[in-house]
Amino acid sequence: MAATDLKGATMAIHFDIVREGSLFSARADGGPKFAVGKQVSFHDNRGLANDNSPLARQFNYAAADFVQAIGFFAQFIEPTAMCEGRSFITLNTYDRAKFTFGFTQFAAHVPNGDFVTWFRAMLGQPEAADYFPDLAVENGHIVKLGMHGSEPLETSQSTAGLMDYLNPSLGGVDDDEVIAAAKFIHWTMNHPGSRELQVRQMVTTAHALLAQADTRIGLDGVSGDLCCIVMDIRHQGRGTFADMQRALRATDPFNALLGIGASPFPERVRMLRNALRPLREDFARKHWSRAQKDLV
């Protein structure tokens, strides 16, 4: 936790950057070094990634850890989590989102999207000032605090300010980018509540994606195993509503849905199929209810 000054006021955790070639680590308040990420290239961009790193694997999502608190949807989101890195500290800062984090890779470029709504909730946690003392949520949006008032970093139309705050440039790995990543990783490792917030956010996202799909292609009464594939397609964005509607009308809708995007994303589809194999029978017992906007 953060230290206190002589007057008893909380002082934010100080992070030091450690660079060893293309590898970046950090120390929090002079403590032990922990991995942040490796510099990688993506087209003309440069950023950080830590997927499948030894540290990341120590914080893998397991549905069994959250079923008691959250219920069936803790299981329902697990196949997608396994396709998205699975680790609560999965990080990438090299693509157009500029900052992506979490076990299902919440992306900062979407207004009112999963990253933004999750980060707003994080800033409401008691330890938030230990990590981001210059940020707050005002009128439902994240702002940067300053001597002359607050500056909005995101609105319902744009997250450009928030993306720039977390990652000033895609041309290289900036100190601000490393520090922001280190803060999220340290926060997530040391506060279990932050991990539960990720799970709750993904459950909210899954419900929303299914409800949206229902309005377009009609999911009322569709079994949970098929809904899981629909949700994953929507989460990754690898198929259209028309694609999914055709697949649901096919003789074998399960395999038809899995075939959507299989050419450009064969590994993703393979991972999803394997993750669903032991769960499909249980998922198929439930069906989407339009009236309840839930799997029942």
C-alpha positions as CSV (number, residue, x, y, z in Angstrom):
1,M,0.0,0.0,0.0
2,A,1.0,3.6,-0.3
3,A,3.0,5.3,2.4
4,T,1.8,8.2,4.5
5,D,3.5,11.5,5.0
6,L,4.2,13.1,8.4
7,K,0.7,14.6,8.5
8,G,-0.9,11.2,7.8
9,A,-2.0,12.0,4.2
10,T,-1.8,9.1,1.7
11,M,1.0,9.3,-0.8
12,A,0.7,7.7,-4.2
13,I,2.8,4.6,-4.9
14,H,6.0,5.6,-6.8
15,F,7.0,3.4,-9.8
16,D,10.5,3.2,-11.2
17,I,11.1,1.8,-14.7
18,V,13.7,-0.9,-15.3
19,R,14.7,-1.5,-18.9
20,E,16.8,-4.5,-20.0
21,G,17.0,-4.5,-23.8
22,S,13.4,-4.9,-25.1
23,L,12.1,-6.0,-21.7
24,F,10.5,-3.5,-19.3
25,S,10.0,-4.0,-15.6
26,A,9.1,-1.8,-12.7
27,R,9.5,-1.4,-8.9
28,A,6.8,0.0,-6.7
29,D,8.1,2.1,-3.8
30,G,11.5,0.5,-4.2
31,G,10.1,-3.0,-3.8
32,P,10.9,-6.1,-5.8
33,K,11.1,-5.9,-9.6
34,F,8.1,-7.2,-11.5
35,A,7.6,-7.7,-15.3
36,V,5.6,-5.1,-17.3
37,G,6.1,-6.2,-20.9
38,K,8.3,-6.7,-23.9
39,Q,8.6,-4.1,-26.7
40,V,7.0,-5.4,-29.8
41,S,6.3,-4.1,-33.3
42,F,3.0,-4.0,-35.1
43,H,3.1,-2.6,-38.6
44,D,4.7,0.8,-38.0
45,N,3.7,0.9,-34.3
46,R,5.9,0.1,-31.2
47,G,4.4,-0.9,-27.9
48,L,4.3,-3.4,-25.0
49,A,2.9,-6.9,-24.8
50,N,3.0,-9.5,-22.0
51,D,0.6,-12.2,-23.2
52,N,1.7,-15.7,-22.1
53,S,4.5,-14.3,-20.0
54,P,5.5,-16.2,-16.8
55,L,4.0,-13.5,-14.6
56,A,0.8,-13.2,-16.6
57,R,0.2,-17.0,-16.3
58,Q,0.2,-16.6,-12.5
59,F,-2.9,-14.6,-12.8
60,N,-5.0,-16.6,-15.2
61,Y,-8.8,-16.5,-14.9
62,A,-10.5,-19.6,-13.6
63,A,-14.3,-19.6,-13.6
64,A,-14.4,-21.8,-10.5
65,D,-13.0,-18.9,-8.5
66,F,-16.0,-16.7,-9.3
67,V,-19.0,-18.9,-9.7
68,Q,-20.1,-18.5,-6.1
69,A,-20.1,-14.7,-6.3
70,I,-21.2,-14.3,-9.9
71,G,-23.0,-17.5,-11.0
72,F,-23.3,-19.2,-14.3
73,F,-21.9,-16.4,-16.4
74,A,-18.5,-16.8,-14.7
75,Q,-18.4,-20.1,-16.7
76,F,-20.1,-18.7,-19.8
77,I,-17.3,-16.1,-20.4
78,E,-14.5,-18.6,-19.7
79,P,-14.1,-19.8,-23.4
80,T,-13.7,-16.2,-24.6
81,A,-11.3,-15.5,-21.7
82,M,-9.1,-18.4,-22.8
83,C,-9.1,-17.0,-26.4
84,E,-8.1,-13.5,-25.2
85,G,-5.1,-14.4,-23.1
86,R,-7.0,-15.4,-20.0
87,S,-4.6,-13.5,-17.6
88,F,-6.0,-10.6,-15.6
89,I,-2.8,-8.7,-16.4
90,T,-2.8,-9.3,-20.1
91,L,-1.4,-6.1,-21.7
92,N,-0.9,-4.6,-25.2
93,T,-0.2,-1.1,-26.2
94,Y,0.7,-1.4,-29.8
95,D,-2.5,-1.2,-31.9
96,R,-5.1,1.4,-32.6
97,A,-6.7,1.0,-29.2
98,K,-3.4,2.3,-27.7
99,F,-4.0,0.5,-24.4
100,T,-5.6,-2.9,-23.9
101,F,-5.7,-4.6,-20.6
102,G,-7.3,-7.6,-18.8
103,F,-8.3,-11.2,-19.1
104,T,-10.6,-10.5,-22.1
105,Q,-8.5,-7.5,-23.3
106,F,-10.6,-4.5,-22.6
107,A,-9.7,-1.8,-25.2
108,A,-9.5,1.9,-24.4
109,H,-10.5,3.2,-27.8
110,V,-14.3,2.5,-27.5
111,P,-16.4,5.3,-25.9
112,N,-18.4,3.9,-23.0
113,G,-16.7,0.5,-23.8
114,D,-15.5,-2.2,-21.5
115,F,-12.2,-0.7,-20.7
116,V,-13.6,2.8,-19.9
117,T,-16.5,1.5,-17.8
118,W,-14.2,-0.9,-15.9
119,F,-11.7,1.9,-15.3
120,R,-14.4,4.2,-14.0
121,A,-15.3,1.4,-11.5
122,M,-11.7,1.0,-10.6
123,L,-11.3,4.7,-9.8
124,G,-14.1,4.2,-7.3
125,Q,-12.1,1.7,-5.3
126,P,-10.5,2.8,-1.9
127,E,-7.0,2.3,-3.2
128,A,-7.5,4.2,-6.5
129,A,-5.5,7.3,-5.2
130,D,-2.5,5.0,-4.5
131,Y,-2.3,4.5,-8.3
132,F,-3.9,7.3,-10.1
133,P,-4.1,10.3,-7.7
134,D,-4.6,12.7,-10.6
135,L,-7.7,11.0,-12.0
136,A,-11.3,10.9,-10.8
137,V,-14.8,10.3,-12.2
138,E,-17.0,13.4,-12.5
139,N,-20.5,13.3,-14.0
140,G,-19.9,9.7,-15.0
141,H,-16.7,10.3,-17.0
142,I,-13.0,10.1,-16.2
143,V,-11.2,13.4,-15.7
144,K,-7.7,14.5,-15.0
145,L,-7.3,16.7,-12.0
146,G,-5.2,19.8,-12.1
147,M,-4.5,23.1,-10.3
148,H,-7.0,24.9,-12.5
149,G,-9.8,22.3,-12.4
150,S,-10.5,19.0,-14.1
151,E,-9.9,18.1,-17.7
152,P,-12.2,15.5,-19.3
153,L,-10.3,12.5,-20.7
154,E,-13.3,10.7,-22.2
155,T,-16.8,11.4,-23.3
156,S,-19.6,9.4,-24.9
157,Q,-18.1,10.3,-28.3
158,S,-14.4,10.0,-27.8
159,T,-11.7,8.4,-25.6
160,A,-8.8,10.3,-27.3
161,G,-7.7,12.1,-24.2
162,L,-7.7,8.9,-22.1
163,M,-5.7,7.0,-24.8
164,D,-3.1,9.8,-24.9
165,Y,-2.9,9.9,-21.1
166,L,-2.1,6.1,-21.0
167,N,0.0,5.9,-24.1
168,P,1.2,9.2,-25.6
169,S,2.6,7.8,-28.9
170,L,2.5,4.6,-30.9
171,G,5.9,5.4,-32.4
172,G,7.8,4.1,-29.4
173,V,7.5,3.0,-25.8
174,D,7.1,6.1,-23.6
175,D,7.8,6.3,-19.9
176,D,4.1,7.3,-19.3
177,E,3.0,4.1,-21.1
178,V,5.3,1.9,-19.0
179,I,4.2,3.6,-15.8
180,A,0.5,3.3,-16.6
181,A,1.0,-0.4,-17.5
182,A,2.9,-1.0,-14.3
183,K,0.2,0.7,-12.2
184,F,-2.5,-1.5,-13.7
185,I,-0.5,-4.7,-13.3
186,H,0.5,-3.9,-9.7
187,W,-3.0,-2.9,-8.8
188,T,-4.5,-6.1,-10.3
189,M,-1.9,-8.4,-8.7
190,N,-2.3,-6.9,-5.2
191,H,-6.0,-6.2,-4.9
192,P,-8.3,-9.2,-5.6
193,G,-11.3,-6.8,-5.9
194,S,-9.8,-5.4,-9.0
195,R,-9.9,-8.9,-10.6
196,E,-13.6,-9.4,-9.6
197,L,-14.4,-6.0,-11.2
198,Q,-12.9,-7.3,-14.5
199,V,-15.1,-10.4,-14.3
200,R,-18.2,-8.4,-13.5
201,Q,-17.4,-6.0,-16.4
202,M,-17.1,-8.9,-18.9
203,V,-20.3,-10.4,-17.6
204,T,-22.0,-7.1,-18.3
205,T,-20.4,-7.0,-21.7
206,A,-21.5,-10.5,-22.5
207,H,-25.1,-9.8,-21.6
208,A,-25.1,-6.6,-23.7
209,L,-23.6,-8.4,-26.8
210,L,-26.2,-11.1,-26.6
211,A,-29.1,-8.6,-26.1
212,Q,-27.9,-6.6,-29.1
213,A,-27.6,-9.8,-31.2
214,D,-31.1,-10.8,-30.2
215,T,-32.5,-7.6,-31.6
216,R,-30.8,-8.3,-34.9
217,I,-30.9,-12.0,-35.5
218,G,-33.4,-13.3,-32.9
219,L,-31.8,-15.4,-30.1
220,D,-34.9,-16.0,-28.1
221,G,-34.8,-19.8,-27.2
222,V,-31.4,-20.3,-28.7
223,S,-29.2,-22.7,-26.6
224,G,-26.4,-21.4,-24.4
225,D,-23.6,-23.2,-26.4
226,L,-24.6,-21.4,-29.6
227,C,-25.0,-18.1,-27.7
228,C,-21.5,-18.5,-26.4
229,I,-20.1,-18.6,-29.9
230,V,-22.3,-15.6,-30.9
231,M,-21.0,-13.6,-28.0
232,D,-17.4,-14.5,-28.9
233,I,-17.9,-13.5,-32.5
234,R,-19.3,-10.2,-31.4
235,H,-16.6,-9.6,-28.8
236,Q,-13.8,-10.2,-31.4
237,G,-15.8,-8.7,-34.3
238,R,-15.0,-11.4,-36.7
239,G,-18.4,-11.8,-38.3
240,T,-21.6,-10.0,-39.3
241,F,-25.1,-10.4,-38.0
242,A,-26.0,-11.8,-41.5
243,D,-23.2,-14.4,-41.1
244,M,-24.5,-15.5,-37.8
245,Q,-28.2,-15.6,-38.9
246,R,-27.3,-17.9,-41.8
247,A,-25.3,-20.1,-39.4
248,L,-28.2,-20.4,-36.9
249,R,-30.4,-21.6,-39.8
250,A,-28.0,-24.2,-40.9
251,T,-28.4,-27.9,-40.3
252,D,-25.5,-27.9,-37.9
253,P,-25.6,-24.4,-36.4
254,F,-22.8,-25.1,-33.9
255,N,-20.2,-25.9,-36.5
256,A,-21.6,-23.3,-38.9
257,L,-21.1,-20.6,-36.2
258,L,-17.6,-21.8,-35.5
259,G,-16.9,-21.6,-39.2
260,I,-17.4,-17.8,-39.1
261,G,-14.0,-16.1,-39.3
262,A,-12.2,-19.5,-39.3
263,S,-10.2,-18.6,-42.4
264,P,-8.6,-15.3,-41.1
265,F,-8.6,-16.5,-37.4
266,P,-8.0,-20.3,-37.4
267,E,-6.2,-20.3,-34.1
268,R,-9.0,-18.3,-32.4
269,V,-11.6,-20.7,-33.6
270,R,-9.6,-23.7,-32.7
271,M,-9.1,-22.4,-29.2
272,L,-12.8,-21.6,-28.8
273,R,-13.8,-25.1,-30.0
274,N,-11.4,-26.7,-27.6
275,A,-12.6,-24.5,-24.7
276,L,-16.2,-25.3,-25.4
277,R,-15.8,-29.0,-25.7
278,P,-16.0,-29.9,-21.9
279,L,-18.7,-27.1,-21.3
280,R,-21.0,-27.5,-24.2
281,E,-23.4,-30.0,-22.6
282,D,-23.9,-27.8,-19.5
283,F,-24.3,-24.6,-21.7
284,A,-26.8,-26.3,-24.0
285,R,-29.2,-26.8,-21.0
286,K,-29.7,-23.0,-20.9
287,H,-31.5,-20.8,-23.4
288,W,-31.5,-17.1,-24.1
289,S,-34.6,-15.4,-22.8
290,R,-35.6,-12.2,-24.6
291,A,-38.0,-11.3,-21.8
292,Q,-35.3,-11.7,-19.1
293,K,-32.3,-10.7,-21.2
294,D,-30.5,-13.7,-19.7
295,L,-29.7,-17.3,-20.2
296,V,-32.2,-19.3,-18.2
